[in-house]
């Protein structure tokens, strides 16, 4: 069976990393899986980029820019510029040899100038079985990636809070209408990494009638695993050996959805108790915001190397994950696989990843006080070695490559 994974990104962003890992897991399991992306980040077997020439890469960048420009006249706030995708711009891959030769097409995250709604329609028109792993809500909304509590997708999108001029027939309404036509008789099976997202999908007017399976994003536990000597790992990273280390980061820590303001508030509450603690931060950050934190900060910046990211998890004592809305963050699974407990809000799919008081702490949503309680508990827990062992064991049993690849093989065979 020939399986083609299709993703906007190769090895960046949560969805791109998840698509790449699934492709790798399936190949290790003996399946003929390929990953098709607009352009590759590095040479990798079974991964193909549409644009590998200088001109092709410039064209891909132009499509991304044009896609964002199509939303510019509608955006309510520049902070929401990447939270809504009209999907007007894209390329036609329906005639690509890998698409033509595939028995199953497996879509992942395909926005930002890769596949438009028209491009998706051409893929569905081929008549091949299509699996679509949802990494956010976009497939069943009028354009937003996360609805921030708006439930218009359950009936018909309109009055969109992301738009400058919301109305009964605004941009979200029109995109919703286009998707209604797109999904008519589409040969679709949805996959969601979390039960939370599956429940939202089933409640949606656009896609609630399609079959959906809950299958997690896999992780390679031969690479992501606890360190034999965490202090030695700290030394390689230049981190202090005499401090407890908290970890926070994301692709963009300034994204309001990632909840950095609750980290600031929780640390301020614990200021007197954290004299022996420091914060390690990775990702795109605001230096001014870091300077106002109530404890020393080690800013690692953006980390492109997976091996370095593994060492960061191994070197720290707990990961902070106060997302206000999230599906199945890779960051949590990566941290747990390395034996590092996680403190996060009880939102989205996060409660399906963290076992409360076993592998971390689930705080009440938007409660800095409960987040502080979780930090205190994790750092003071007398049996932290056992907690680290439980965290790594959970991932090994449930989410490692071998387990998840078999689940997807069964799904593909059933189609």
C-alpha positions as CSV (number, residue, x, y, z in Angstrom):
1,X,0.0,0.0,0.0
2,X,1.4,3.4,-1.0
3,X,0.6,6.2,1.6
4,X,1.3,9.8,0.9
5,X,1.5,12.2,3.9
6,X,0.8,15.9,2.8
7,X,2.0,18.8,5.0
8,X,2.8,22.5,4.7
9,X,5.9,22.0,6.9
10,X,8.6,19.4,7.0
11,X,10.3,19.7,10.3
12,X,9.0,22.9,11.9
13,X,5.8,23.7,13.8
14,X,3.9,21.1,15.8
15,X,1.8,19.8,12.9
16,X,4.9,19.5,10.6
17,X,6.8,17.6,13.2
18,X,3.9,15.3,13.8
19,X,3.5,14.5,10.1
20,X,7.3,13.9,9.7
21,X,7.3,11.5,12.7
22,X,4.3,9.6,11.5
23,X,6.0,9.1,8.1
24,X,9.2,7.9,9.8
25,X,7.3,5.6,12.1
26,X,5.4,4.0,9.2
27,X,8.6,3.5,7.2
28,X,10.2,1.8,10.2
29,X,7.1,-0.5,10.4
30,X,7.7,-1.5,6.8
31,X,5.0,0.6,5.1
32,X,5.6,2.5,1.9
33,X,4.9,6.0,3.2
34,X,6.1,9.3,1.7
35,X,5.9,12.8,2.9
36,X,5.2,15.6,0.4
37,X,5.9,19.2,1.5
38,X,6.3,22.6,-0.4
39,X,10.0,22.5,0.4
40,X,12.2,20.3,2.6
41,X,14.2,21.6,5.5
42,X,17.0,19.0,4.9
43,X,17.5,15.9,2.9
44,X,15.6,13.0,4.3
45,X,14.6,9.6,2.8
46,X,11.0,9.3,1.8
47,X,10.5,13.1,2.0
48,X,9.9,15.1,-1.2
49,X,9.7,18.8,-1.7
50,X,7.7,20.5,-4.5
51,X,10.2,23.3,-4.8
52,X,13.9,22.5,-4.4
53,X,15.2,25.0,-7.0
54,X,15.9,28.6,-6.0
55,X,13.0,29.8,-8.1
56,X,10.7,27.2,-6.7
57,X,11.5,28.2,-3.2
58,X,10.9,31.8,-4.0
59,X,7.5,30.9,-5.5
60,X,6.6,29.0,-2.4
61,X,7.5,32.0,-0.3
62,X,5.4,34.2,-2.6
63,X,2.4,32.0,-2.2
64,X,2.8,32.2,1.6
65,X,3.0,36.0,1.5
66,X,0.1,36.3,-0.9
67,X,-2.0,34.0,1.3
68,X,-1.4,36.3,4.3
69,X,-2.1,39.4,2.2
70,X,-5.5,38.0,1.3
71,X,-6.5,38.2,5.0
72,X,-4.9,41.6,5.7
73,X,-8.0,43.7,4.7
74,X,-10.1,41.6,7.0
75,X,-8.0,41.1,10.1
76,X,-9.3,42.7,13.4
77,X,-5.9,42.8,15.0
78,X,-2.4,42.1,13.7
79,X,-1.9,39.8,16.7
80,X,-4.5,37.5,15.0
81,X,-2.8,37.6,11.6
82,X,-1.8,33.9,11.8
83,X,-5.0,32.7,13.6
84,X,-7.3,32.7,10.5
85,X,-6.7,31.2,7.0
86,X,-9.0,32.1,4.1
87,X,-7.1,29.4,2.0
88,X,-7.6,31.3,-1.2
89,X,-4.0,30.8,-2.4
90,X,-2.3,27.4,-3.0
91,X,-0.9,25.1,-5.6
92,X,-2.5,22.1,-7.5
93,X,-0.8,18.9,-6.5
94,X,-3.5,16.6,-7.9
95,X,-1.3,15.6,-10.9
96,X,1.9,15.1,-8.9
97,X,3.4,11.6,-9.4
98,X,3.3,10.8,-5.7
99,X,-0.3,11.8,-5.5
100,X,-1.2,9.8,-8.6
101,X,0.7,6.7,-7.3
102,X,-0.8,6.8,-3.8
103,X,-3.4,4.4,-2.5
104,X,-4.3,6.6,0.4
105,X,-3.8,10.4,0.8
106,X,-3.1,11.6,4.3
107,X,-3.6,15.3,4.9
108,X,-2.1,17.1,7.8
109,X,-1.8,20.9,8.2
110,X,-1.9,22.4,4.7
111,X,-2.6,26.1,5.0
112,X,-0.4,29.2,4.5
113,X,-0.2,29.0,0.7
114,X,0.2,25.3,0.2
115,X,-3.3,23.9,-0.5
116,X,-6.3,26.2,-1.1
117,X,-9.9,25.1,-0.8
118,X,-9.9,24.7,-4.6
119,X,-6.7,22.6,-4.3
120,X,-8.3,20.4,-1.7
121,X,-11.4,19.9,-3.9
122,X,-9.2,18.6,-6.7
123,X,-7.6,16.1,-4.4
124,X,-11.0,14.9,-3.1
125,X,-12.1,14.6,-6.7
126,X,-9.5,11.9,-7.4
127,X,-11.7,9.4,-5.6
128,X,-8.9,8.1,-3.4
129,X,-9.5,7.5,0.3
130,X,-8.4,10.6,2.2
131,X,-7.3,10.6,5.9
132,X,-7.1,14.0,7.4
133,X,-5.3,14.5,10.8
134,X,-6.6,17.6,12.4
135,X,-3.9,19.6,14.3
136,X,-6.4,22.4,15.1
137,X,-10.0,23.3,14.3
138,X,-9.6,24.9,10.8
139,X,-11.2,22.0,8.8
140,X,-14.6,22.6,10.4
141,X,-14.6,26.4,10.9
142,X,-15.1,29.3,8.7
143,X,-11.4,30.1,8.8
144,X,-10.1,30.3,12.4
145,X,-7.6,27.7,13.7
146,X,-8.9,27.9,17.2
147,X,-12.3,29.4,17.9
148,X,-11.5,30.9,21.4
149,X,-14.9,29.9,22.7
150,X,-17.0,30.9,19.7
151,X,-19.4,28.1,18.8
152,X,-20.8,29.3,15.5
153,X,-19.1,26.4,13.7
154,X,-21.8,24.2,15.3
155,X,-24.4,25.8,13.1
156,X,-22.9,28.2,10.5
157,X,-20.0,30.5,10.9
158,X,-20.8,34.3,10.9
159,X,-20.1,37.3,13.1
160,X,-16.5,36.1,13.4
161,X,-14.6,37.7,16.3
162,X,-11.3,37.5,14.3
163,X,-12.6,39.9,11.6
164,X,-12.5,43.7,11.5
165,X,-16.1,43.9,10.3
166,X,-18.0,40.8,11.6
167,X,-21.4,40.3,10.1
168,X,-24.1,37.8,9.2
169,X,-22.4,37.2,5.8
170,X,-18.8,38.0,6.5
171,X,-15.7,36.2,5.3
172,X,-16.2,33.4,7.8
173,X,-19.7,32.8,6.4
174,X,-18.5,32.7,2.8
175,X,-15.6,30.3,3.6
176,X,-18.1,28.1,5.5
177,X,-20.3,27.9,2.4
178,X,-17.3,27.0,0.3
179,X,-16.3,24.2,2.7
180,X,-19.9,22.9,2.7
181,X,-19.5,22.3,-1.1
182,X,-16.0,21.0,-0.6
183,X,-17.2,18.3,1.8
184,X,-20.1,17.1,-0.3
185,X,-19.4,13.4,-1.1
186,X,-15.7,13.8,0.0
187,X,-14.0,10.4,0.6
188,X,-12.9,11.6,4.1
189,X,-11.9,9.9,7.3
190,X,-10.8,12.3,10.1
191,X,-8.2,11.6,12.7
192,X,-7.7,13.7,15.8
193,X,-4.9,13.3,18.3
194,X,-7.2,14.2,21.2
195,X,-10.7,13.2,22.2
196,X,-11.3,16.8,22.9
197,X,-10.9,17.8,19.2
198,X,-12.9,14.7,18.1
199,X,-15.8,15.9,20.2
200,X,-15.6,19.4,18.7
201,X,-15.5,17.9,15.2
202,X,-18.6,15.7,15.9
203,X,-20.5,18.8,17.1
204,X,-19.7,20.8,13.9
205,X,-22.2,21.4,11.1
206,X,-19.5,21.0,8.4
207,X,-17.9,17.8,9.3
208,X,-19.8,16.1,12.1
209,X,-21.1,13.4,9.8
210,X,-17.7,12.0,8.8
211,X,-16.0,9.1,10.6
212,X,-13.3,10.1,13.1
213,X,-10.7,8.2,15.0
214,X,-8.6,9.4,17.9
215,X,-5.0,8.4,17.3
216,X,-2.1,10.3,19.0
217,X,0.9,11.8,17.3
218,X,3.8,9.3,17.7
219,X,7.2,9.9,19.2
220,X,10.5,8.1,18.9
221,X,11.3,6.9,22.4
222,X,14.7,5.7,21.3
223,X,15.7,9.4,21.0
224,X,13.3,11.1,23.5
225,X,14.2,9.4,26.8
226,X,15.5,10.3,30.3
227,X,19.2,11.1,30.7
228,X,21.4,8.8,32.7
229,X,23.1,11.9,34.2
230,X,20.9,15.1,34.0
231,X,23.6,17.2,35.7
232,X,26.1,16.3,33.0
233,X,23.5,17.3,30.4
234,X,23.1,20.7,32.2
235,X,26.8,21.2,31.9
236,X,26.7,20.8,28.1
237,X,23.9,23.5,27.9
238,X,25.6,25.9,30.3
239,X,22.8,25.6,32.8
240,X,23.4,25.8,36.6
241,X,23.7,22.6,38.5
242,X,22.6,24.1,41.9
243,X,19.1,25.3,40.8
244,X,15.8,23.8,40.2
245,X,14.9,24.5,36.5
246,X,11.5,25.3,35.1
247,X,11.0,25.2,31.4
248,X,8.7,27.3,29.2
249,X,8.6,27.7,25.5
250,X,6.8,27.5,22.1
251,X,7.3,28.5,18.5
252,X,6.2,32.0,19.7
253,X,5.9,32.6,23.4
254,X,4.1,35.9,22.7
255,X,1.1,34.0,21.2
256,X,-1.7,34.9,23.7
257,X,-3.0,31.3,23.4
258,X,0.2,30.0,25.0
259,X,-0.6,31.7,28.3
260,X,2.7,33.3,29.1
261,X,1.0,35.9,31.2
262,X,-0.1,33.2,33.6
263,X,3.5,32.0,34.0
264,X,4.4,35.6,34.9
265,X,1.6,35.8,37.5
266,X,2.3,32.3,39.0
267,X,6.0,33.0,39.4
268,X,5.3,36.3,41.0
269,X,3.1,34.5,43.6
270,X,5.9,32.1,44.4
271,X,8.7,34.7,44.4
272,X,9.7,34.1,48.0
273,X,9.7,30.3,47.6
274,X,11.8,30.2,44.4
275,X,15.1,31.4,45.6
276,X,16.7,28.2,44.4
277,X,14.9,28.1,41.1
278,X,15.5,29.5,37.6
279,X,13.4,29.6,34.4
280,X,14.7,28.2,31.1
281,X,12.9,29.7,28.0
282,X,13.1,28.6,24.4
283,X,11.4,30.0,21.2
284,X,10.7,33.5,20.0
285,X,10.5,35.7,23.0
286,X,10.1,39.3,24.2
287,X,13.3,40.2,26.2
288,X,11.4,42.9,28.0
289,X,8.8,40.4,29.3
290,X,11.6,38.1,30.5
291,X,13.4,40.8,32.3
292,X,10.3,41.4,34.4
293,X,10.0,37.8,35.7
294,X,10.5,37.1,39.4
295,X,13.4,34.7,39.0
296,X,16.6,34.3,36.9
297,X,16.0,33.4,33.3
298,X,18.2,31.4,30.9
299,X,16.9,32.3,27.4
300,X,18.0,29.7,24.8
301,X,16.2,31.3,21.9
302,X,14.8,29.3,19.0
303,X,16.1,25.7,19.0
304,X,16.3,24.1,15.6
305,X,18.2,20.9,16.7
306,X,16.1,18.1,17.9
307,X,19.1,16.7,19.8
308,X,19.5,19.9,21.7
309,X,15.8,20.1,22.5
310,X,16.0,16.6,24.0
311,X,18.9,17.7,26.2
312,X,16.9,20.7,27.4
313,X,14.0,18.5,28.5
314,X,16.4,16.1,30.2
315,X,18.1,18.9,32.1
316,X,15.0,20.6,33.5
317,X,12.7,19.7,36.4
318,X,9.3,20.6,35.1
319,X,7.7,22.0,31.9
320,X,5.2,24.8,32.2
321,X,2.3,24.4,29.6
322,X,-0.4,27.0,30.4
323,X,-2.0,26.9,26.9
324,X,-5.6,28.3,26.9
325,X,-6.6,26.2,23.9
326,X,-4.5,23.4,22.5
327,X,-5.1,20.0,20.7
328,X,-2.3,17.6,21.6
329,X,1.0,19.6,22.1
330,X,4.1,17.7,21.0
331,X,6.0,19.6,23.6
332,X,4.1,17.8,26.5
333,X,4.8,14.4,25.0
334,X,8.4,15.2,24.3
335,X,8.9,16.4,27.9
336,X,7.2,13.4,29.4
337,X,9.2,11.0,27.2
338,X,12.4,12.6,28.7
339,X,11.0,12.0,32.2
340,X,10.2,15.7,32.9
341,X,6.8,16.2,34.5
342,X,4.4,18.9,33.1
343,X,2.3,21.6,34.8
344,X,-0.5,22.8,32.5
345,X,-4.1,24.0,32.4
346,X,-7.0,21.5,32.2
347,X,-7.9,22.7,28.7
348,X,-8.2,21.1,25.2
349,X,-6.5,17.8,24.8
350,X,-3.9,18.5,27.6
351,X,-5.8,16.4,30.3
352,X,-5.4,13.4,27.9
353,X,-1.6,13.8,28.1
354,X,-1.0,14.7,31.8
355,X,-2.0,12.3,34.6
356,X,-2.8,14.6,37.5
357,X,-0.4,14.2,40.5
358,X,1.1,11.2,38.7
359,X,3.1,12.7,35.8
360,X,2.4,16.4,36.5
361,X,-0.3,18.8,37.5
362,X,-3.5,19.9,35.8
363,X,-4.4,23.4,36.9
364,X,-7.8,25.0,36.6
365,X,-8.0,27.0,33.4
366,X,-6.8,30.6,33.6
367,X,-6.0,30.3,37.3
368,X,-2.5,31.6,38.0
369,X,-3.0,30.6,41.6
370,X,-3.6,26.9,40.8
371,X,-0.7,27.0,38.3
372,X,1.4,28.2,41.2
373,X,0.1,25.4,43.4
374,X,1.1,22.9,40.7
375,X,4.6,24.3,40.4
376,X,5.0,24.1,44.2
377,X,3.8,20.5,44.2
378,X,6.0,19.4,41.4
379,X,9.1,21.1,42.7
380,X,8.5,19.9,46.3
381,X,7.3,16.4,45.5
382,X,9.5,14.1,47.6
383,X,9.3,11.2,45.1
384,X,10.3,13.0,42.0
385,X,12.4,10.1,40.6
386,X,9.3,7.9,40.5
387,X,7.3,10.7,38.9
388,X,9.9,10.9,36.2
389,X,9.7,7.2,35.6
390,X,5.9,7.2,35.4
391,X,6.1,10.1,32.8
392,X,8.5,8.2,30.5
393,X,6.6,4.9,31.0
394,X,3.3,6.4,29.9
395,X,4.8,7.6,26.6
396,X,6.6,4.3,26.0
397,X,3.4,2.3,26.5
398,X,1.0,4.5,24.6
399,X,2.6,6.8,22.1
400,X,5.9,5.3,20.9
401,X,6.4,4.8,17.1
402,X,5.7,1.0,17.2
403,X,2.4,1.4,18.9
404,X,1.0,4.3,16.9
405,X,2.2,3.0,13.5
406,X,0.2,-0.2,14.0
407,X,-2.9,1.8,14.8
408,X,-2.5,3.8,11.5
409,X,-1.7,0.6,9.5
410,X,-5.1,-0.8,10.7
411,X,-6.9,2.4,9.7
412,X,-5.4,2.5,6.2
413,X,-6.1,-1.2,5.7
414,X,-9.8,-0.6,6.6
415,X,-10.1,2.0,3.9
